[in-house]
Amino acid sequence: LESYSWFIGLMFAGQYLAFAAIPTINGVLLWCVPASSRALSMALSVVGIHLLGDVPSPVVVGAMLEHLPDPRIVLQLVMAWLGWCLVFWAAASVLSRRRHAARSDVTQPLLGEASV
């Protein structure tokens, strides 16, 4: 983009949309375990996020920048990697709905407790 204002506006929108999913993810992490395990659920989530994301990503992106000729290709590949998030979230949603529908003795809402 040649306009700095457009760049800032689109970056803001992208960051907002990327982080808008976080409350939903945290809610699912809390709803899918018993109340006594909720702190452990959140702790393991944070550790997993750091081990699988924050720690290796600078090394991987740095290696890509060294071996690929154009930094724009690296940025496009990194952004395309977010597509896997959508694929896995959609698959988890479909599988959980199928499992829920297949059970005839279900009396609880899909996510467990009616109120959190």
C-alpha positions as CSV (number, residue, x, y, z in Angstrom):
1,L,0.0,0.0,0.0
2,E,1.2,3.5,-0.8
3,S,-0.9,5.2,1.8
4,Y,0.3,5.0,5.4
5,S,-3.3,5.6,6.7
6,W,-4.6,2.6,4.8
7,F,-1.7,0.5,6.0
8,I,-2.4,1.4,9.7
9,G,-6.1,1.0,9.3
10,L,-5.8,-2.5,7.7
11,M,-3.2,-3.6,10.2
12,F,-5.5,-2.5,13.0
13,A,-8.4,-4.4,11.5
14,G,-6.3,-7.5,10.9
15,Q,-5.0,-7.5,14.5
16,Y,-8.5,-6.9,15.9
17,L,-9.9,-9.9,13.9
18,A,-6.9,-12.1,14.8
19,F,-7.3,-11.5,18.5
20,A,-11.2,-11.5,18.5
21,A,-11.1,-15.3,18.7
22,I,-9.2,-15.4,21.9
23,P,-12.2,-15.0,24.3
24,T,-14.0,-17.8,22.5
25,I,-11.0,-20.1,22.7
26,N,-10.6,-19.4,26.4
27,G,-14.3,-20.0,27.0
28,V,-14.1,-23.4,25.3
29,L,-11.0,-24.3,27.3
30,L,-13.0,-23.5,30.5
31,W,-16.2,-25.1,29.5
32,C,-14.8,-28.5,28.3
33,V,-13.3,-29.4,31.7
34,P,-14.7,-29.8,35.2
35,A,-14.7,-26.7,37.4
36,S,-11.9,-28.2,39.5
37,S,-9.6,-28.5,36.4
38,R,-10.1,-25.0,34.9
39,A,-7.0,-23.5,36.2
40,L,-4.9,-26.4,34.9
41,S,-6.7,-26.1,31.5
42,M,-5.7,-22.5,31.1
43,A,-2.2,-23.1,32.4
44,L,-1.6,-25.9,29.9
45,S,-3.1,-23.8,27.1
46,V,-0.6,-21.0,27.8
47,V,2.3,-23.4,28.0
48,G,1.2,-25.0,24.7
49,I,0.8,-21.6,23.0
50,H,4.3,-20.7,24.0
51,L,5.9,-24.0,23.1
52,L,4.2,-24.3,19.8
53,G,4.1,-20.7,18.7
54,D,6.2,-18.1,20.5
55,V,9.3,-20.1,20.9
56,P,9.9,-21.7,17.5
57,S,8.3,-19.1,15.3
58,P,11.1,-16.5,15.2
59,V,13.6,-19.3,14.4
60,V,11.4,-20.7,11.6
61,V,10.6,-17.3,10.1
62,G,14.2,-16.3,10.3
63,A,15.3,-19.5,8.5
64,M,12.7,-18.8,5.8
65,L,13.9,-15.3,5.4
66,E,17.5,-16.5,4.9
67,H,16.6,-19.2,2.4
68,L,13.8,-17.6,0.3
69,P,14.7,-14.9,-2.2
70,D,11.8,-12.4,-1.4
71,P,10.7,-11.4,2.1
72,R,7.2,-10.9,0.7
73,I,7.0,-14.6,0.0
74,V,7.8,-15.4,3.6
75,L,5.2,-13.0,4.9
76,Q,2.6,-14.6,2.5
77,L,3.5,-18.1,3.7
78,V,3.3,-17.1,7.4
79,M,-0.1,-15.5,6.8
80,A,-1.3,-18.5,4.8
81,W,-0.4,-20.7,7.8
82,L,-3.3,-19.1,9.7
83,G,-5.6,-21.0,7.2
84,W,-4.7,-24.2,9.1
85,C,-6.3,-22.6,12.2
86,L,-9.6,-22.3,10.3
87,V,-9.4,-25.8,9.0
88,F,-8.8,-27.3,12.5
89,W,-11.5,-25.1,14.1
90,A,-14.0,-26.1,11.5
91,A,-13.1,-29.8,11.8
92,A,-13.4,-29.7,15.6
93,S,-16.8,-28.0,15.3
94,V,-18.1,-30.5,12.9
95,L,-16.8,-33.5,14.8
96,S,-18.2,-32.2,18.1
97,R,-21.6,-31.6,16.6
98,R,-21.7,-35.0,15.1
99,R,-20.7,-36.6,18.4
100,H,-23.3,-34.6,20.2
101,A,-26.0,-35.5,17.7
102,A,-25.1,-39.2,17.8
103,R,-25.6,-39.5,21.5
104,S,-29.2,-40.1,22.4
105,D,-28.8,-39.7,26.2
106,V,-27.5,-36.1,26.0
107,T,-29.3,-33.8,28.4
108,Q,-26.6,-31.1,28.7
109,P,-25.8,-28.3,26.3
110,L,-23.0,-29.0,23.8
111,L,-20.3,-27.3,25.9
112,G,-21.3,-28.9,29.3
113,E,-22.6,-26.8,32.1
114,A,-25.6,-24.5,31.3
115,S,-24.0,-21.6,33.3
116,V,-20.4,-20.8,33.9
